[in-house]
Amino acid sequence: MSTEVLEYRPSEDEPFMNPRQRDYFRQKLERWKEDILRESRETLENLQEENQNHPDMADRASSESDRALELRTRDRQRKLISKIDAALKRIEDGSYGYCEETGEPIGLARLDARPIATLSLEAQETHERREKVYRDE
């Protein structure tokens, strides 16, 4: 990776989702995915090392609780990887950065903070309000 790409920040002054912006987000997503996969490998190694009998019931219960938490975290990260993969596909097909509901550009700041976003901030807020109304009924 060149330092030029790492130092580059997408700007509102340039055409939306130009090749440089797409490359920026592709690299950001790929680095995020690599980090998650590395953490998953480390967790698996730790769980294998931890796989020892604890003679003390409290130690065993604590270990099982830690293991359950780790596995839930890994499951969330597995789902996150599929969202990252979907975002990478959208970069390839040219739909990345555009709201699934309105077709309008998703703001660069939102994409930089949440590169897997599929809805503009406005559409996301509308979606969450609708969800809350249904939940409250």
C-alpha positions as YAML, in Angstrom:
chain: A
units: angstrom
residues:
- id: 1
  name: MET
  ca: [0.00, 0.00, 0.00]
- id: 2
  name: SER
  ca: [1.40, 3.34, -0.90]
- id: 3
  name: THR
  ca: [1.53, 6.05, 1.74]
- id: 4
  name: GLU
  ca: [-0.24, 8.35, -0.74]
- id: 5
  name: VAL
  ca: [-3.39, 6.23, -0.44]
- id: 6
  name: LEU
  ca: [-3.09, 6.06, 3.36]
- id: 7
  name: GLU
  ca: [-2.75, 9.84, 3.63]
- id: 8
  name: TYR
  ca: [-5.56, 10.52, 1.16]
- id: 9
  name: ARG
  ca: [-8.93, 11.54, 2.57]
- id: 10
  name: PRO
  ca: [-12.02, 11.71, 0.34]
- id: 11
  name: SER
  ca: [-13.28, 15.24, -0.11]
- id: 12
  name: GLU
  ca: [-16.60, 16.82, -1.05]
- id: 13
  name: ASP
  ca: [-14.61, 18.93, -3.58]
- id: 14
  name: GLU
  ca: [-14.10, 15.98, -5.92]
- id: 15
  name: PRO
  ca: [-16.53, 13.86, -7.93]
- id: 16
  name: PHE
  ca: [-18.41, 11.41, -5.70]
- id: 17
  name: MET
  ca: [-17.10, 7.83, -5.86]
- id: 18
  name: ASN
  ca: [-14.35, 8.64, -8.31]
- id: 19
  name: PRO
  ca: [-11.71, 5.90, -8.77]
- id: 20
  name: ARG
  ca: [-9.54, 7.33, -5.98]
- id: 21
  name: GLN
  ca: [-12.44, 7.31, -3.49]
- id: 22
  name: ARG
  ca: [-13.43, 3.77, -4.49]
- id: 23
  name: ASP
  ca: [-9.83, 2.64, -4.00]
- id: 24
  name: TYR
  ca: [-9.70, 4.39, -0.61]
- id: 25
  name: PHE
  ca: [-12.84, 2.61, 0.62]
- id: 26
  name: ARG
  ca: [-11.80, -0.74, -0.90]
- id: 27
  name: GLN
  ca: [-8.51, -0.61, 1.02]
- id: 28
  name: LYS
  ca: [-10.24, 0.53, 4.20]
- id: 29
  name: LEU
  ca: [-12.69, -2.40, 3.98]
- id: 30
  name: GLU
  ca: [-9.95, -4.92, 3.16]
- id: 31
  name: ARG
  ca: [-7.81, -3.77, 6.12]
- id: 32
  name: TRP
  ca: [-10.85, -4.01, 8.43]
- id: 33
  name: LYS
  ca: [-11.58, -7.54, 7.21]
- id: 34
  name: GLU
  ca: [-7.92, -8.58, 7.67]
- id: 35
  name: ASP
  ca: [-7.97, -7.22, 11.24]
- id: 36
  name: ILE
  ca: [-11.13, -9.17, 12.07]
- id: 37
  name: LEU
  ca: [-9.74, -12.39, 10.58]
- id: 38
  name: ARG
  ca: [-6.46, -11.97, 12.50]
- id: 39
  name: GLU
  ca: [-8.38, -11.41, 15.76]
- id: 40
  name: SER
  ca: [-10.49, -14.49, 15.04]
- id: 41
  name: ARG
  ca: [-7.37, -16.62, 14.55]
- id: 42
  name: GLU
  ca: [-5.93, -15.31, 17.82]
- id: 43
  name: THR
  ca: [-9.17, -16.08, 19.63]
- id: 44
  name: LEU
  ca: [-9.23, -19.60, 18.25]
- id: 45
  name: GLU
  ca: [-5.65, -20.13, 19.42]
- id: 46
  name: ASN
  ca: [-6.51, -18.76, 22.87]
- id: 47
  name: LEU
  ca: [-9.58, -20.98, 23.14]
- id: 48
  name: GLN
  ca: [-7.49, -24.02, 22.22]
- id: 49
  name: GLU
  ca: [-4.87, -23.13, 24.84]
- id: 50
  name: GLU
  ca: [-7.61, -22.43, 27.39]
- id: 51
  name: ASN
  ca: [-9.17, -25.83, 26.73]
- id: 52
  name: GLN
  ca: [-7.90, -27.26, 29.97]
- id: 53
  name: ASN
  ca: [-9.83, -28.64, 32.89]
- id: 54
  name: HIS
  ca: [-10.28, -26.26, 35.77]
- id: 55
  name: PRO
  ca: [-10.51, -28.19, 39.03]
- id: 56
  name: ASP
  ca: [-12.19, -25.24, 40.75]
- id: 57
  name: MET
  ca: [-15.90, -24.81, 39.88]
- id: 58
  name: ALA
  ca: [-15.65, -20.99, 39.99]
- id: 59
  name: ASP
  ca: [-12.68, -21.04, 37.58]
- id: 60
  name: ARG
  ca: [-14.53, -23.40, 35.28]
- id: 61
  name: ALA
  ca: [-17.68, -21.25, 35.31]
- id: 62
  name: SER
  ca: [-15.65, -18.11, 34.67]
- id: 63
  name: SER
  ca: [-13.83, -19.80, 31.81]
- id: 64
  name: GLU
  ca: [-17.11, -21.00, 30.25]
- id: 65
  name: SER
  ca: [-18.60, -17.53, 30.56]
- id: 66
  name: ASP
  ca: [-15.54, -15.99, 28.88]
- id: 67
  name: ARG
  ca: [-15.70, -18.59, 26.12]
- id: 68
  name: ALA
  ca: [-19.42, -17.92, 25.48]
- id: 69
  name: LEU
  ca: [-18.74, -14.18, 25.25]
- id: 70
  name: GLU
  ca: [-15.85, -14.74, 22.83]
- id: 71
  name: LEU
  ca: [-17.98, -16.99, 20.64]
- id: 72
  name: ARG
  ca: [-20.83, -14.43, 20.53]
- id: 73
  name: THR
  ca: [-18.30, -11.74, 19.60]
- id: 74
  name: ARG
  ca: [-16.88, -13.94, 16.84]
- id: 75
  name: ASP
  ca: [-20.38, -14.62, 15.52]
- id: 76
  name: ARG
  ca: [-21.04, -10.87, 15.28]
- id: 77
  name: GLN
  ca: [-17.71, -10.46, 13.52]
- id: 78
  name: ARG
  ca: [-18.56, -13.26, 11.07]
- id: 79
  name: LYS
  ca: [-21.73, -11.35, 10.17]
- id: 80
  name: LEU
  ca: [-19.66, -8.17, 9.86]
- id: 81
  name: ILE
  ca: [-17.32, -9.89, 7.41]
- id: 82
  name: SER
  ca: [-20.27, -10.75, 5.19]
- id: 83
  name: LYS
  ca: [-21.30, -7.07, 5.26]
- id: 84
  name: ILE
  ca: [-17.74, -6.07, 4.37]
- id: 85
  name: ASP
  ca: [-17.75, -8.56, 1.48]
- id: 86
  name: ALA
  ca: [-21.09, -7.15, 0.28]
- id: 87
  name: ALA
  ca: [-19.63, -3.60, 0.41]
- id: 88
  name: LEU
  ca: [-16.60, -4.75, -1.62]
- id: 89
  name: LYS
  ca: [-18.99, -6.23, -4.22]
- id: 90
  name: ARG
  ca: [-20.85, -2.89, -4.36]
- id: 91
  name: ILE
  ca: [-17.54, -1.13, -5.02]
- id: 92
  name: GLU
  ca: [-16.97, -3.51, -7.94]
- id: 93
  name: ASP
  ca: [-20.47, -3.09, -9.40]
- id: 94
  name: GLY
  ca: [-20.50, 0.70, -8.96]
- id: 95
  name: SER
  ca: [-23.36, 0.89, -6.44]
- id: 96
  name: TYR
  ca: [-21.12, 1.54, -3.40]
- id: 97
  name: GLY
  ca: [-21.74, 4.84, -1.65]
- id: 98
  name: TYR
  ca: [-25.32, 5.23, -2.83]
- id: 99
  name: CYS
  ca: [-28.36, 4.77, -0.58]
- id: 100
  name: GLU
  ca: [-30.27, 1.54, -1.23]
- id: 101
  name: GLU
  ca: [-33.59, 3.31, -0.65]
- id: 102
  name: THR
  ca: [-33.17, 6.72, -2.27]
- id: 103
  name: GLY
  ca: [-30.28, 6.22, -4.68]
- id: 104
  name: GLU
  ca: [-28.74, 9.42, -3.32]
- id: 105
  name: PRO
  ca: [-25.06, 9.55, -2.31]
- id: 106
  name: ILE
  ca: [-24.33, 8.52, 1.26]
- id: 107
  name: GLY
  ca: [-22.21, 11.24, 2.84]
- id: 108
  name: LEU
  ca: [-18.44, 10.74, 2.78]
- id: 109
  name: ALA
  ca: [-18.19, 11.33, 6.54]
- id: 110
  name: ARG
  ca: [-20.77, 8.58, 7.15]
- id: 111
  name: LEU
  ca: [-18.96, 6.18, 4.80]
- id: 112
  name: ASP
  ca: [-15.63, 6.97, 6.43]
- id: 113
  name: ALA
  ca: [-17.10, 6.25, 9.87]
- id: 114
  name: ARG
  ca: [-19.16, 3.23, 8.72]
- id: 115
  name: PRO
  ca: [-17.84, 1.97, 5.39]
- id: 116
  name: ILE
  ca: [-20.46, -0.81, 5.25]
- id: 117
  name: ALA
  ca: [-23.35, 1.70, 5.34]
- id: 118
  name: THR
  ca: [-26.06, 1.02, 2.78]
- id: 119
  name: LEU
  ca: [-28.43, 3.84, 3.73]
- id: 120
  name: SER
  ca: [-27.96, 7.59, 3.83]
- id: 121
  name: LEU
  ca: [-28.18, 9.13, 7.29]
- id: 122
  name: GLU
  ca: [-31.70, 10.39, 6.57]
- id: 123
  name: ALA
  ca: [-32.90, 6.99, 5.29]
- id: 124
  name: GLN
  ca: [-31.28, 5.25, 8.29]
- id: 125
  name: GLU
  ca: [-33.02, 7.60, 10.72]
- id: 126
  name: THR
  ca: [-36.37, 7.01, 8.98]
- id: 127
  name: HIS
  ca: [-35.76, 3.25, 9.10]
- id: 128
  name: GLU
  ca: [-34.94, 3.39, 12.83]
- id: 129
  name: ARG
  ca: [-38.03, 5.52, 13.60]
- id: 130
  name: ARG
  ca: [-40.22, 3.00, 11.74]
- id: 131
  name: GLU
  ca: [-38.56, 0.14, 13.60]
- id: 132
  name: LYS
  ca: [-39.18, 1.87, 16.94]
- id: 133
  name: VAL
  ca: [-42.86, 2.43, 16.14]
- id: 134
  name: TYR
  ca: [-43.33, -1.26, 15.30]
- id: 135
  name: ARG
  ca: [-41.39, -2.32, 18.39]
- id: 136
  name: ASP
  ca: [-43.55, -0.09, 20.63]
- id: 137
  name: GLU
  ca: [-46.85, -1.44, 19.28]
...
